[in-house]
Amino acid sequence: MTVPPELNPADRLLCGPGPSNVSPSALAAMQRPMLGHLDPDLHDFLLQIVDQLRATYQARGGLVLPLQATGTSGMETGLASLVEPGDVVIVANAGFFGGRIAEIARRYGAEVIEIKAEFGQHVPNERLLDALDKQPNARLLAVVHAETSTGVRHPLRELGDAMRGRDTLLLADCVTSLGGVELDFDGWGIDYAYSCTQKCLGAPPGMSPVAVSDRALARIRSRKTPVPYSFDLQLLEAYWIHRPPVYHHTAPILHIYALHEALRQVSLEGLEARWQRHTDAGAFLQAALTERGLELLADPDHQLAPLTAVRVPEGVDGSRVQSRMLRNHGIEIGGGLGPSAPPIWRIGLMGQNARIEVAEHVLAAFDAVLAQESQFAALSGAASS
């Protein structure tokens, strides 16, 4: 058997749609001595994480905890828990992840009503509420608060306000918003929200913080059919929150350490200050890109700060630009996601990367690469003539 060489990954600046670079303190936390998943000292850390996640989501009641899986599992856990075969689910689909919500809901036997909008737009709340008026018995209405595939922010606060007094539960994808965009789980009337650890929180990928309202918990407890064991929120609550804890799975201890430290950094910085830092960095990048004559995909009135989608100019090879950014400058940016996506680049300034100096570094590399593209196009044109 041949022994492979030791890992020696290149040092990248991760400014794509995620993951972002892990904050140094969260990375250092993973080097600390590992406890077992049934160690009582670890259980104290679990409760601290729950408290910090409550503060970050602004969720005082219900259930809040991180799943031992990625953001997509947070999405699936919510749908598996709140949807039973035959239930009507209304989904706002204005991008890749709105489409994924619809697909997973169908796999759990839901009757899915998709309300669609073009990439770069959001589904107006009026259309969602009209669909709800026509389907007043809908079990769930699902939206993506921050659509990672397009850089669009949904007006979630307004939707939650308009849904007050209805029996339909509100589910929100907060994968690219938790910790980087204003979010008030309780104040906005959200019933189920899920996120990830690798974007605005600045921890490694591999966990999915979720928040569940009291009325959503009541729905879960009254289910007629069981949920998948790994996604059973009541069993997870018994491990994360009840004391003494009840074993459910072998927890990812080092990821828990990293998340604990990442949330501690959120608390030290202050939630509103962190939102503002993301806002400032995103606005700086977006203004600089438009000054260069580049077109942003998202409707300006609903542009996300942590994620900017930029249309690839006519005649420019978007994939080659990405490759040169990576190979020549050590910077990762993303491209379009899914077969329906227009030619775009997706630039993320999230977590510790949400800083104007990082945006300046990305812009300098972008200028250099686009200048190379112009020279390449000029030489190609001369050769063909």
Helices and strands as residue ranges (DSSP letters): E 13-14, H 24-29, H 40-57, E 63-67, H 71-82, E 88-93, H 96-107, E 111-116, H 125-134, E 140-144, E 146-147, E 152-153, H 156-162, E 169-173, E 192-194, E 208-212, H 214-221, G 229-231, H 233-240, H 253-269, H 271-291, G 300-302, E 307-311, H 318-329, E 331-332, E 334-335, E 344-348, G 351-353, H 356-384
